[in-house]
């Protein structure tokens, strides 16, 4: 059982909802990434998505685009991100870390090399936005053979065939994108999300995390009534943009603690 699977099993046993958060590695500075990861855990986060900076993040709204640009100015690449996971693992052996990004850096590094390096560092999975499940069965299998999960995105527009394919090759959890758009956009219709997740669950037996557009404790609590976990990214990046770096970890910890409290009230 992978670390992600164990985490969701423990949450289910306690009848708790999962809190998944995203930050971009290297933003607002490389030296802050690992302290921010620890602050997220201290605030009650169950799974960390660590963004791999990329020059053309097609699924991201302006907030995460800016985070990628800032990280790239520091020269942060995929190998640096993997090294940061290894640094985090020196003092945290339990919290799952998912590398989230795009195909180009992995293809440039080499799929086999990426899997070996990610495993050695202590990563637990990957979300590769532009790896369609129909075309990366071998990669997903290799990930799982190395104890890591391949997590796929599903959207309001996903066909039944796509959902079935995700059910076939995905593991760990499935990430349901609540909106037709990019990260950080729009307002979530919880009723519509509930209807779509019901359709997804006909095929996908994994835990389902819902993201894109969750901005505060009230929204998180509402979405968590129809999902197994909530995913928050852009809102955390905005907190970092508006906070002096010496207060960044404290601010992030306090923000996610408020979300955690709301989820635990369910």
Backbone torsions as a table, in degrees:
resi	resn	phi	psi	omega
1	UNK	NA	129.0	-179.2
2	UNK	-72.4	166.8	178.8
3	UNK	-62.8	-36.1	177.5
4	UNK	-65.4	-46.2	-179.9
5	UNK	-62.2	-41.3	178.8
6	UNK	-63.5	-39.7	-179.9
7	UNK	-63.3	-46.0	-180.0
8	UNK	-69.2	-32.9	176.6
9	UNK	-65.0	-40.9	178.8
10	UNK	-66.3	-40.1	177.0
11	UNK	-62.1	-44.7	-179.2
12	UNK	-63.5	-38.9	-179.8
13	UNK	-63.8	-29.4	179.5
14	UNK	-95.5	2.1	-177.2
15	UNK	57.0	41.7	-178.9
16	UNK	-112.4	155.2	176.0
17	UNK	-94.0	146.1	-178.8
18	UNK	-83.7	147.3	174.9
19	UNK	-118.6	116.2	-179.0
20	UNK	-115.0	129.7	-178.0
21	UNK	-127.3	152.3	-179.1
22	UNK	-118.6	135.1	164.9
23	UNK	-135.6	157.1	177.6
24	UNK	-92.6	125.5	178.5
25	UNK	-59.0	131.6	178.8
26	UNK	93.0	-6.8	-179.6
27	UNK	-114.3	132.2	3.2
28	UNK	-81.3	-9.9	172.3
29	UNK	-156.2	150.6	-178.6
30	UNK	-57.0	-36.1	-177.3
31	UNK	-69.1	-16.6	-178.6
32	UNK	-92.5	-13.0	-172.5
33	UNK	-59.8	-52.3	-178.1
34	UNK	-66.2	-44.3	174.1
35	UNK	-57.3	-37.7	177.0
36	UNK	-65.8	-39.8	177.5
37	UNK	-60.1	-44.1	178.5
38	UNK	-65.8	-38.0	178.5
39	UNK	-62.8	-39.3	177.6
40	UNK	-60.6	-44.7	179.6
41	UNK	-63.6	-43.1	179.6
42	UNK	-62.4	-29.6	178.5
43	UNK	-80.2	-8.7	175.8
44	UNK	112.4	16.5	-179.6
45	UNK	-76.7	141.6	-178.6
46	UNK	-97.1	-35.7	-179.3
47	UNK	-138.0	135.3	177.5
48	UNK	-106.4	127.5	168.1
49	UNK	-96.9	121.7	-179.3
50	UNK	-108.3	113.0	-174.7
51	UNK	-74.2	133.7	173.8
52	UNK	-90.8	114.5	-176.5
53	UNK	-56.6	139.0	-179.5
54	UNK	-146.6	146.2	-173.7
55	UNK	-74.9	-17.9	-177.8
56	UNK	-135.4	65.5	-176.1
57	UNK	-77.3	86.1	-167.0
58	UNK	-63.2	-25.2	-178.1
59	UNK	-91.2	-3.6	-172.7
60	UNK	-96.9	143.7	172.5
61	UNK	-79.5	-177.2	-174.8
62	UNK	-60.6	-30.2	-177.1
63	UNK	-65.7	-51.3	-179.1
64	UNK	-74.7	-28.7	172.4
65	UNK	-58.0	-44.5	179.2
66	UNK	-62.9	-39.4	179.0
67	UNK	-62.1	-41.7	177.1
68	UNK	-61.8	-43.3	-179.7
69	UNK	-62.2	-42.9	179.8
70	UNK	-63.8	-43.3	-179.0
71	UNK	-66.5	-39.4	179.8
72	UNK	-65.3	-30.8	177.3
73	UNK	-64.6	-25.4	175.4
74	UNK	-85.1	-2.6	179.8
75	UNK	79.0	21.8	-177.7
76	UNK	-75.3	120.2	177.2
77	UNK	-118.2	-175.9	-172.9
78	UNK	-63.8	-35.6	178.9
79	UNK	-67.9	-35.5	176.5
80	UNK	-64.7	-39.8	179.7
81	UNK	-63.1	-43.7	178.5
82	UNK	-62.6	-39.1	177.0
83	UNK	-62.6	-36.7	178.4
84	UNK	-65.3	-36.0	175.2
85	UNK	-61.8	-44.7	178.5
86	UNK	-60.3	-38.4	177.5
87	UNK	-64.9	-43.4	178.2
88	UNK	-60.8	-39.4	-176.8
89	UNK	-66.9	-18.9	179.5
90	UNK	-61.1	-28.5	-177.5
91	UNK	-127.6	5.0	175.2
92	UNK	-143.0	109.6	-177.5
93	UNK	-100.7	0.4	-169.4
94	UNK	-115.1	-36.2	-173.0
95	UNK	-75.0	122.7	178.7
96	UNK	-63.9	141.2	175.9
97	UNK	-122.9	122.8	179.0
98	UNK	-109.0	126.7	176.2
99	UNK	-83.4	123.8	-176.1
100	UNK	-119.8	128.3	179.5
101	UNK	-177.8	-142.2	-170.7
102	UNK	-128.5	164.6	-171.2
103	UNK	-66.5	-36.2	-170.7
104	UNK	-54.0	-50.0	179.9
105	UNK	-62.0	-36.5	179.3
106	UNK	-68.5	-43.8	179.5
107	UNK	-63.7	-37.8	179.0
108	UNK	-65.8	-39.4	179.0
109	UNK	-74.6	-35.1	-173.8
110	UNK	105.5	129.0	-175.5
111	UNK	-58.7	-46.0	-178.3
112	UNK	-63.0	-43.7	-179.9
113	UNK	-64.0	-40.0	178.0
114	UNK	-60.9	-48.1	-178.1
115	UNK	-61.7	-44.8	-179.2
116	UNK	-63.0	-44.3	-178.2
117	UNK	-69.0	-41.8	-179.9
118	UNK	-63.7	-42.5	178.3
119	UNK	-62.6	-46.2	-178.4
120	UNK	-61.3	-34.3	-179.0
121	UNK	-77.1	-22.5	-179.1
122	UNK	104.7	18.6	174.8
123	UNK	-72.0	155.1	-174.3
124	UNK	-114.6	-9.6	-178.7
125	UNK	177.3	-179.3	179.4
126	UNK	-146.6	146.0	167.7
127	UNK	-119.1	116.0	180.0
128	UNK	-116.6	103.6	-167.7
129	UNK	-54.7	-41.2	-175.5
130	UNK	-104.5	28.3	167.3
131	UNK	-101.4	97.6	178.1
132	UNK	-67.1	140.8	-176.2
133	UNK	-59.9	-28.0	-179.7
134	UNK	-67.9	-19.5	-172.6
135	UNK	-114.9	5.1	-179.1
136	UNK	-135.7	39.1	177.2
137	UNK	-61.5	-40.5	-178.8
138	UNK	-65.7	-41.4	178.8
139	UNK	-64.1	-45.4	179.6
140	UNK	-61.2	-40.2	179.4
141	UNK	-65.5	-42.4	179.1
142	UNK	-64.1	-39.2	175.8
143	UNK	-58.9	-49.9	-177.2
144	UNK	-65.1	-35.0	177.2
145	UNK	-65.2	-22.5	178.0
146	UNK	-100.9	17.0	174.6
147	UNK	78.7	16.5	179.7
148	UNK	-118.5	155.6	-176.2
149	UNK	-104.6	142.9	173.6
150	UNK	-103.3	117.5	-173.0
151	UNK	-109.5	131.8	-176.9
152	UNK	-115.2	152.2	177.2
153	UNK	-87.6	140.7	169.2
154	UNK	-124.6	148.7	-173.4
155	UNK	-132.7	169.2	176.7
156	UNK	-57.3	-24.1	-178.3
157	UNK	-94.6	0.2	-178.1
158	UNK	-63.8	132.8	178.9
159	UNK	-78.1	165.8	177.5
160	UNK	-62.5	-34.0	178.5
161	UNK	-65.6	-42.6	178.2
162	UNK	-64.5	-42.5	179.1
163	UNK	-60.8	-42.1	179.5
164	UNK	-64.7	-36.8	179.0
165	UNK	-68.4	-40.6	175.8
166	UNK	-61.2	-40.8	178.2
167	UNK	-61.7	-32.6	-177.5
168	UNK	-73.8	-43.7	-170.7
169	UNK	-109.7	-16.1	-177.8
170	UNK	-79.7	161.1	175.4
171	UNK	-154.1	168.8	-179.6
172	UNK	86.6	-78.8	171.4
173	UNK	-158.0	167.4	174.1
174	UNK	-110.4	143.9	-176.2
175	UNK	-107.1	110.0	178.1
176	UNK	-94.0	121.0	177.8
177	UNK	-83.2	116.1	-168.8
178	UNK	-76.0	-15.8	-172.0
179	UNK	-126.9	155.7	169.1
180	UNK	-87.4	92.2	-176.4
181	UNK	164.8	-159.8	-177.1
182	UNK	-101.9	172.1	179.2
183	UNK	-57.6	142.7	175.0
184	UNK	82.3	4.2	-172.9
185	UNK	-104.2	151.4	165.1
186	UNK	72.8	-173.7	179.6
187	UNK	-124.2	138.8	-173.8
188	UNK	-84.7	132.8	172.1
189	UNK	-98.0	100.3	-174.1
190	UNK	-61.1	-36.3	178.7
191	UNK	-62.2	-43.6	179.2
192	UNK	-65.8	-41.1	177.2
193	UNK	-60.1	-43.8	179.8
194	UNK	-60.3	-42.2	-179.9
195	UNK	-64.7	-41.4	-179.4
196	UNK	-69.9	-38.9	179.6
197	UNK	-66.2	-34.9	175.3
198	UNK	-58.8	-42.0	178.2
199	UNK	-67.4	-39.5	179.7
200	UNK	-63.9	-41.0	-175.8
201	UNK	-67.1	-14.7	175.3
202	UNK	-63.9	-26.3	-179.5
203	UNK	-113.7	-45.0	-172.7
204	UNK	-90.6	119.2	-179.3
205	UNK	-99.2	2.0	178.0
206	UNK	-77.3	161.2	169.1
207	UNK	-59.1	148.7	-178.1
208	UNK	-119.1	122.5	173.6
209	UNK	-102.1	139.6	-178.9
210	UNK	-112.6	130.4	179.3
211	UNK	-140.3	-176.6	-174.0
212	UNK	77.0	107.0	173.9
213	UNK	97.3	-0.9	177.3
214	UNK	-85.3	117.8	-168.4
215	UNK	-121.9	-14.1	-176.5
216	UNK	-155.6	177.8	-176.3
217	UNK	-63.5	-38.5	-178.2
218	UNK	-65.1	-44.3	178.6
219	UNK	-64.9	-43.6	-179.8
220	UNK	-60.0	-44.1	-178.7
221	UNK	-64.2	-41.5	179.6
222	UNK	-63.6	-47.4	-178.7
223	UNK	-66.4	-35.2	-178.7
224	UNK	-66.1	-18.7	177.7
225	UNK	-69.2	-18.8	-177.7
226	UNK	-119.4	6.5	-178.2
227	UNK	-136.6	176.0	177.2
228	UNK	-93.2	-19.6	-178.9
229	UNK	-159.4	160.0	173.3
230	UNK	-118.1	149.7	-178.7
231	UNK	-120.6	127.4	-179.0
232	UNK	-126.9	127.9	-179.7
233	UNK	-133.1	-66.5	-174.2
234	UNK	-55.5	-40.1	-177.5
235	UNK	-63.4	-35.9	177.6
236	UNK	-69.1	-41.5	177.6
237	UNK	-60.1	-39.7	177.6
238	UNK	-62.8	-40.1	176.4
239	UNK	-58.5	-42.2	-179.7
240	UNK	-67.0	-36.9	179.7
241	UNK	-64.8	-30.0	-174.3
242	UNK	-101.7	12.4	-175.6
243	UNK	-127.0	135.1	173.6
244	UNK	-57.9	145.6	-174.2
245	UNK	-60.5	-30.8	180.0
246	UNK	-72.7	-10.2	177.3
247	UNK	-110.7	2.4	-170.9
248	UNK	-61.0	-50.4	-176.9
249	UNK	-62.3	-44.0	179.7
250	UNK	-61.6	-42.2	-178.9
251	UNK	-66.1	-44.4	179.9
252	UNK	-65.0	-41.6	178.7
253	UNK	-59.7	-45.5	-179.0
254	UNK	-66.0	-40.4	-179.0
255	UNK	-63.4	-48.8	-177.6
256	UNK	-71.9	-27.2	177.0
257	UNK	-63.2	-35.4	177.0
258	UNK	-66.0	-40.3	176.8
259	UNK	-65.5	-44.8	-180.0
260	UNK	-58.7	-42.9	178.9
261	UNK	-60.3	-43.4	-179.6
262	UNK	-64.0	-42.2	179.7
263	UNK	-65.7	-36.1	-178.5
264	UNK	-73.8	-11.1	176.8
265	UNK	-80.6	-12.3	-179.4
266	UNK	-71.3	NA	NA
